[in-house]
Amino acid sequence: ITGTVSLKGEPMAPIMEDLSKGKNVEFCSTHPDAKDGIRPRVKVAAAGGKLQNAVVFIENIETGKPWGDAGKFVFDFDKCDIKQKMGVIRKPTKAEKKSGGVVKVINQDDGILHNPHGYSVKGANRKTLFNKPLPSKGDVADVTKSIARLKQKKDKHFFLQCDQHNFMEADARIVWNPYYAITGADGSFTIDGVPDGKYKVTAWQPYVGESTAEVTVSGGAAKADFTLTAK
């Protein structure tokens, strides 16, 4: 399934974060996007009306390709930022709950304490999934066991923030099958290996909303375009 996700209207303006009011001011101000101690925090990116970092996924598919590495994700805390602004995560299997490796957070900053705090978000409500201090560069929090309690009908939006530097944020969609994609800078996506059939396909961006369409895959291919309306 290929297509494009577009944004109707103007995206929300970046939040201009004053780094001088937080911790580790000198180090955090070296971020490449910072200027005079101010850094833009972009929650909705849409150049030319094409929505970047939207997650497109199939809702109702029970068979097909195996998970493999799909749904495994690493968040890098690097230069007082989280490199991966949008991710996709999944509930680990029983075996993975013991072995780990499904979701990890890594501190890449030398001499900087980071404190990743992961939530399941529903509306204005947040449920803590984990809260793990990472005091040194190279420290890893494998939070696979913490996300094993995700529930399919309740948990959709994962939000990650640093308790030491609250301008460090990332989001992820919680998925229940390996048929998904994240849109690129041009809003395009490809979900491969989809068996022929009719499916509900959803495009989602946490600060814009979502749109669902019925898509028919025939001969191994289908086209699906989505338009989300800016808030």
SVG drawing of the C-alpha trace seen along z (x, -y; Angstrom):
<svg xmlns="http://www.w3.org/2000/svg" viewBox="-14 -35 45 52">
<polyline fill="none" stroke="black" stroke-width="0.4" points="0.0,0.0 1.5,-3.3 0.3,-6.8 0.7,-10.3 -0.5,-12.0 -1.3,-15.7 -2.1,-18.4 -5.0,-20.8 -4.3,-24.1 -1.3,-25.6 0.7,-23.3 1.0,-24.4 3.9,-26.8 7.1,-25.4 7.5,-25.9 10.5,-28.2 12.3,-26.6 14.4,-28.9 17.3,-26.5 18.7,-29.0 15.9,-28.2 16.7,-24.5 19.5,-22.2 22.9,-21.7 22.4,-25.1 25.8,-25.3 25.8,-21.8 22.1,-21.8 22.7,-25.1 25.2,-23.4 22.3,-21.6 22.6,-22.4 19.1,-23.9 19.7,-26.2 20.4,-29.9 21.2,-32.3 19.9,-29.7 16.6,-29.3 15.6,-26.0 12.4,-25.3 10.5,-22.3 8.5,-21.1 5.5,-18.9 4.0,-19.0 6.2,-19.1 4.5,-19.7 6.5,-21.2 4.3,-22.1 1.3,-20.6 2.8,-17.1 2.8,-15.7 6.0,-14.2 6.1,-11.6 2.6,-10.4 2.1,-6.7 0.0,-4.8 -1.0,-1.3 -3.5,1.5 -6.1,2.0 -7.6,5.4 -5.1,8.0 -4.5,11.3 -2.2,13.1 0.7,12.4 4.4,11.6 6.0,12.2 7.1,9.4 10.8,9.8 12.4,6.6 9.2,4.6 8.0,2.8 11.4,2.9 12.7,-0.6 15.7,-2.5 15.4,-6.0 18.7,-7.9 19.0,-10.8 21.6,-12.8 22.7,-16.5 19.8,-17.2 17.4,-15.9 15.7,-12.7 16.8,-11.8 13.8,-9.7 10.8,-12.1 8.3,-9.5 8.4,-5.8 6.4,-2.6 6.4,-0.2 4.6,3.0 3.8,5.3 6.6,7.9 5.9,11.6 6.4,13.6 9.8,14.7 10.8,11.2 9.6,10.0 12.4,12.1 15.1,11.5 14.4,7.8 15.4,5.8 12.0,4.6 12.3,1.0 15.5,-0.6 16.5,-4.1 20.2,-5.1 22.1,-8.0 24.5,-9.4 25.5,-12.5 28.8,-12.5 28.4,-13.7 24.7,-14.5 22.0,-12.8 18.9,-12.0 15.8,-10.5 13.5,-8.9 9.9,-8.8 7.6,-6.8 3.8,-7.1 0.7,-5.7 -1.4,-8.7 -5.2,-8.9 -6.6,-12.4 -5.4,-14.5 -4.6,-11.4 -1.1,-9.8 -0.2,-6.5 3.5,-5.9 5.0,-2.9 8.6,-3.4 10.9,-6.0 14.6,-5.2 17.5,-7.4 20.5,-7.2 23.4,-9.1 26.2,-8.4 27.0,-8.2 26.3,-4.7 23.8,-3.8 20.9,-1.8 17.4,-1.4 15.8,1.8 12.1,1.1 10.7,4.2 9.3,5.6 7.7,2.3 5.8,2.1 4.6,5.7 1.4,4.5 0.1,2.6 -3.5,3.5 -4.8,3.5 -8.1,1.6 -6.6,-0.9 -3.1,-1.9 -2.4,-3.7 -0.2,-6.7 3.3,-6.3 4.9,-9.5 8.6,-9.8 10.0,-12.7 13.2,-13.4 12.3,-14.4 15.6,-16.4 15.0,-18.3 11.3,-18.4 11.8,-19.9 13.2,-16.5 10.2,-14.7 9.3,-11.9 6.1,-10.0 5.2,-6.6 2.2,-4.7 1.5,-1.4 0.7,1.2 -0.6,4.7 0.7,6.1 3.8,5.4 1.9,3.6 2.8,0.0 5.0,-2.9 6.1,-6.4 5.8,-9.1 8.9,-10.8 9.5,-14.5 7.3,-14.4 4.4,-12.8 4.9,-9.5 4.6,-6.0 4.8,-2.3 3.4,0.6 4.8,3.7 3.9,7.4 0.2,6.9 -1.9,9.9 -4.8,9.2 -8.0,8.2 -10.0,5.3 -8.5,3.5 -9.1,0.5 -6.0,-1.7 -5.4,-4.6 -3.1,-7.6 -2.3,-9.1 -0.3,-12.0 -0.7,-12.7 -1.0,-16.5 -3.2,-16.5 -5.5,-13.5 -6.3,-10.5 -8.2,-9.4 -9.3,-5.9 -10.2,-4.5 -11.1,-1.2 -8.4,0.0 -8.6,2.9 -5.4,4.6 -5.5,6.5 -2.6,8.1 -0.4,7.1 -0.8,3.3 -3.1,0.5 -3.0,-3.3 -4.3,-5.3 -4.0,-9.0 -5.0,-10.7 -5.7,-14.3 -5.6,-15.4 -6.8,-18.8 -4.5,-21.0 -5.7,-21.9"/>
</svg>
